[in-house]
Amino acid sequence: MSKKALRRSILGLLAFSLIIRLVSSGGTASRALTALSPKDLAAAEYYGPLETPQPTAEAPQYEYPPESAPPPSPTPAAKRPATVLKGSGAATAKPPAATSVELLNKTSYEPDIPALLREGPDFTLAREGPQILIIHTHGSEAFSESEGSRSTDPSLGVVRLGDVLAGELAARGFSVIHDRTMYDSPTYSGSYGRSLEAVERELEKYPELTVVIDLHRDSVTLPDGTKWRSEYGEGSSQVMLIATNGENGLEHPNWLENFKFALRLQASLEEKYPGLARPLCLSGERYNQHAAPGYLILEVGTDGNSLAEAEAAVKYFTDAAAAVLDGMR
């Protein structure tokens, strides 16, 4: 190859690399925020979390998260021990009376939702000790104020939302553990495996613990490159619950308990705050939910929302969830 041809090849590779970087970062357009109605969102062909890649022989045998692009590996965050907040036992609300919910079903299972709602989950909250564990598989997930919507500062992202959720639940009389560790640090890959190990350690200490909330924020990039901003009323994002049944290959024998719990929560959300919750997503993945019968993913807002909007949504969510949780004591 001549020197001129070699130079052309190198320049071509550099140009291709630059294009890939621009596409991965979303360029300038991806920073624009839009507020779309559910109808607009459906027209954009967004139907919930993206499908996750199948594990390979080289990859750990657990699921990888739904993200529109591979995020940067965050720098290690200082480890902080889990904290336990003891409640006062003040909550008095009743389970929801709704008989149907809006479901985004990504599985082959066809549920009888009214029957499952009537039946309810076959587990209760512990009378003593911790009742609810809040964890963050992707603790670096942040919001529109943060560069790349990620931060290792726990005050700027989902760890801060976990603080709010734990405090709101404790104020309603529930005993809560909040694990503030960032399990996507120092590397994003393997975060579900690390968070599962942490949950299993807590369950070994507190075998009566039944409810685990893995708190995330969603990431939705529309076809034109804009980031979708979820909206509930003025000043609040939406929320989304994700339950799983493991039909894509990972063992999850008691998944129906998780799903019935999610249905009760979704019904309460739709009854108390119509429009706050996006459709409940039933996924064929597992996302560690086999570890406890009340294990769910809670997505609060998107990377198009502000932290303040997400905090407001957490407070609404807590009020609706307390109605269900109180009926399980």
VENFEN-V28932 format. One record per pair of residues at least 4 apart in sequence whose C-alpha atoms are under 6 Angstrom apart, sorted by the first residue. I is the first residue (numbers start at 0). J is the second residue. If there is no record, write none. Layout:
i=I j=J
i=I j=J
This chain:
i=21 j=26
i=25 j=29
i=28 j=224
i=28 j=225
i=29 j=224
i=29 j=225
i=29 j=226
i=31 j=225
i=32 j=226
i=32 j=303
i=33 j=227
i=33 j=228
i=34 j=228
i=35 j=39
i=40 j=45
i=41 j=45
i=48 j=65
i=49 j=65
i=51 j=65
i=54 j=58
i=72 j=186
i=72 j=187
i=73 j=184
i=73 j=185
i=74 j=185
i=75 j=184
i=75 j=185
i=76 j=151
i=78 j=180
i=81 j=177
i=81 j=178
i=82 j=176
i=82 j=177
i=83 j=175
i=83 j=176
i=84 j=174
i=84 j=175
i=85 j=174
i=86 j=169
i=86 j=170
i=86 j=172
i=86 j=173
i=86 j=174
i=87 j=172
i=88 j=172
i=89 j=171
i=89 j=172
i=90 j=171
i=90 j=172
i=92 j=322
i=93 j=322
i=93 j=326
i=94 j=322
i=94 j=323
i=94 j=326
i=95 j=267
i=97 j=266
i=98 j=113
i=99 j=113
i=100 j=266
i=101 j=278
i=102 j=278
i=102 j=279
i=103 j=278
i=103 j=279
i=103 j=280
i=104 j=280
i=104 j=281
i=105 j=281
i=105 j=282
i=106 j=283
i=119 j=259
i=120 j=256
i=120 j=259
i=120 j=260
i=123 j=327
i=123 j=328
i=124 j=130
i=124 j=327
i=124 j=328
i=125 j=130
i=125 j=207
i=129 j=174
i=129 j=175
i=130 j=174
i=130 j=175
i=130 j=208
i=131 j=175
i=131 j=210
i=131 j=211
i=132 j=175
i=132 j=176
i=132 j=177
i=132 j=211
i=133 j=177
i=133 j=211
i=133 j=212
i=134 j=178
i=134 j=213
i=135 j=213
i=135 j=214
i=136 j=182
i=136 j=190
i=136 j=191
i=136 j=194
i=137 j=182
i=137 j=183
i=138 j=157
i=138 j=158
i=138 j=181
i=139 j=149
i=139 j=150
i=139 j=151
i=140 j=149
i=140 j=156
i=140 j=157
i=141 j=148
i=141 j=149
i=141 j=150
i=141 j=155
i=141 j=156
i=142 j=148
i=142 j=302
i=142 j=304
i=142 j=305
i=142 j=306
i=143 j=148
i=143 j=302
i=143 j=303
i=143 j=304
i=143 j=305
i=145 j=149
i=148 j=302
i=153 j=158
i=153 j=159
i=154 j=159
i=158 j=179
i=160 j=310
i=161 j=165
i=168 j=173
i=169 j=173
i=169 j=174
i=182 j=190
i=182 j=194
i=183 j=187
i=183 j=190
i=201 j=205
i=202 j=206
i=209 j=291
i=209 j=292
i=209 j=293
i=210 j=293
i=210 j=294
i=211 j=293
i=211 j=294
i=212 j=294
i=212 j=295
i=212 j=296
i=213 j=296
i=214 j=297
i=215 j=298
i=216 j=298
i=216 j=299
i=216 j=300
i=216 j=301
i=217 j=298
i=217 j=301
i=218 j=301
i=218 j=302
i=219 j=226
i=219 j=227
i=220 j=224
i=220 j=225
i=220 j=226
i=221 j=225
i=226 j=303
i=227 j=303
i=228 j=303
i=228 j=304
i=229 j=236
i=229 j=237
i=230 j=235
i=230 j=236
i=230 j=237
i=231 j=235
i=231 j=236
i=231 j=237
i=231 j=275
i=234 j=308
i=235 j=308
i=235 j=311
i=235 j=312
i=236 j=300
i=236 j=308
i=236 j=309
i=236 j=312
i=237 j=275
i=237 j=276
i=237 j=300
i=238 j=276
i=238 j=298
i=238 j=299
i=238 j=300
i=239 j=276
i=239 j=277
i=239 j=297
i=239 j=298
i=240 j=279
i=240 j=296
i=240 j=297
i=241 j=280
i=241 j=281
i=241 j=296
i=242 j=258
i=242 j=281
i=242 j=295
i=243 j=281
i=243 j=282
i=243 j=283
i=243 j=284
i=243 j=285
i=244 j=254
i=244 j=283
i=245 j=249
i=245 j=251
i=245 j=283
i=245 j=284
i=245 j=285
i=246 j=283
i=247 j=283
i=247 j=284
i=251 j=289
i=256 j=292
i=257 j=292
i=257 j=293
i=264 j=320
i=267 j=271
i=267 j=319
i=268 j=272
i=268 j=319
i=269 j=273
i=288 j=294
i=299 j=309
i=300 j=304
i=300 j=309
i=316 j=320
i=317 j=321
i=321 j=325
